[in-house]
Amino acid sequence: MKLLLTSNGLCNRSIIDALADLLEKRFEKSSIAFIPTAANVEVGDKHWLVNDLDNCRKAGFETIDIVDISALTKDQWRPRLDVADVLLFGGGNTFHLIYWIRKSGLDKLLPHYLKTKIYVGISAGSIIMGKSIFLSHAKKLYYPDFKGTPDERFLELVDFSIRPHLNNKPNFPQVNAKIIGEYAKKLPETIYALDDKSAIKVTDGKIEVITEGSYLIFN
């Protein structure tokens, strides 16, 4: 299983090089499927989503497909994911993304895909690979206005948790060492808090932090 779990996507050379190492072939000969589903319920400016896509273009992939699993039937999205070398799950609302991964049936296929494909997560796309998140914690860090009763169970394909956007004060003022540290005391698993220049690279169980910025490890 090869994963690249990022806070901010393919935003710097170190993260791009880590993906190249996982892929083991040139980007110019590779295809990427970008799943934007998490962004669908986010309101306001979407420059960040455009930037995430543009970073894929700048990396030089031969083809970039956009596959919204909430807008397509399984018969429509599955053939498009089948042919991709890289599956990139974009950022946005974590609970919306996990809901559609389960509703679409993609959760059943992911373990199969991860035998041969590279999984890249951005923010929400990274969070869902780990352990569950307390709703109270999620609200404080990322979703202060969230309403409803979300599914707090994530995929647990890795045995740690990720908290993206560390020290991004303009957009996520609560994501800092003090607040994450308080919640870490209530959780048994390791937590990686990543700033927007950092990522976690997982290669068949081996974990490596990729960073041009800063990160923190709890527990």
C-alpha positions, -999 to 999 in steps of 0.1 A, spaced: 0 0 0 14 33 -11 0 66 3 8 102 2 -13 120 28 -9 158 25 -22 189 41 -21 210 9 -16 187 -21 13 187 -45 24 221 -34 62 218 -33 91 199 -48 97 176 -18 61 163 -19 61 160 -57 94 140 -55 78 117 -28 50 110 -52 74 103 -80 92 78 -58 60 60 -50 49 60 -86 81 46 -99 75 60 -134 74 94 -150 45 116 -145 44 121 -183 35 85 -186 10 84 -158 -27 93 -152 -43 108 -122 -80 108 -112 -89 138 -90 -120 132 -68 -133 166 -57 -164 153 -38 -153 168 -4 -155 203 -19 -191 201 -30 -206 214 2 -180 240 9 -193 275 3 -174 306 -8 -142 310 -27 -127 280 -43 -92 292 -53 -78 265 -32 -95 238 -52 -83 254 -85 -48 255 -71 -49 218 -61 -59 209 -97 -33 233 -112 -6 216 -91 -15 183 -108 -11 200 -141 22 215 -132 35 181 -120 31 170 -157 7 141 -156 -2 127 -190 -39 128 -182 -60 144 -154 -95 131 -150 -120 147 -126 -143 121 -111 -170 132 -86 -183 100 -70 -214 118 -58 -224 129 -93 -218 96 -111 -231 61 -109 -207 33 -100 -208 21 -136 -196 55 -146 -169 63 -121 -154 28 -117 -140 24 -152 -124 59 -148 -107 50 -115 -97 16 -129 -74 32 -155 -58 58 -132 -23 53 -117 -30 78 -90 -62 84 -70 -62 119 -55 -90 127 -30 -93 164 -26 -100 186 4 -132 200 18 -157 185 41 -144 153 56 -179 140 67 -194 146 32 -165 127 16 -167 97 39 -205 96 34 -201 94 -4 -172 69 -3 -195 46 17 -227 54 -2 -211 49 -36 -194 16 -26 -159 29 -31 -150 19 4 -153 -17 -7 -130 -12 -37 -103 9 -21 -84 -20 -5 -83 -36 -40 -72 -3 -57 -44 2 -31 -27 -30 -42 -17 -13 -75 -25 24 -73 -11 54 -54 -35 71 -30 -30 108 -25 -50 128 0 -54 165 5 -67 176 39 -101 158 42 -88 132 17 -60 125 41 -80 126 73 -104 98 62 -77 73 59 -70 72 96 -89 67 128 -122 83 138 -124 120 148 -144 133 177 -171 156 164 -163 182 191 -127 182 180 -136 184 143 -160 213 150 -134 233 170 -106 227 144 -123 228 110 -161 230 111 -174 254 137 -207 259 118 -213 222 111 -248 209 116 -262 174 114 -251 140 127 -221 129 106 -205 95 104 -174 99 126 -160 65 116 -133 68 90 -116 41 69 -88 32 93 -65 20 66 -37 35 86 -33 33 124 -27 70 130 -46 102 125 -37 133 106 -46 169 115 -38 191 85 -33 229 82 -12 233 113 -6 270 121 -27 282 92 -40 311 112 -59 329 85 -81 299 76 -79 275 106 -69 296 136 -77 267 161 -53 242 145 -23 247 167 -2 227 191 -21 236 222 -56 226 210 -45 195 192 -24 185 222 -55 188 245 -74 163 223 -45 141 218 -47 132 256 -80 116 249 -68 94 220 -46 63 220 -33 66 184 -4 87 171 -15 120 156 5 138 129 -2 175 128 10 188 94 14 223 81 6 232 45 41 223 33 41 188 48 29 153 41 31 117 53 45 91 29 35 55 36 52 27 18 39 -8 27 37 2 64 68 24 65 60 59 75 81 90 65 74 126 71 79 148 40 82 185 48 95 218 37 78 234 67 69 221 101 50 193 118 42 179 152 37 143 164 15 135 194 13 102 213 
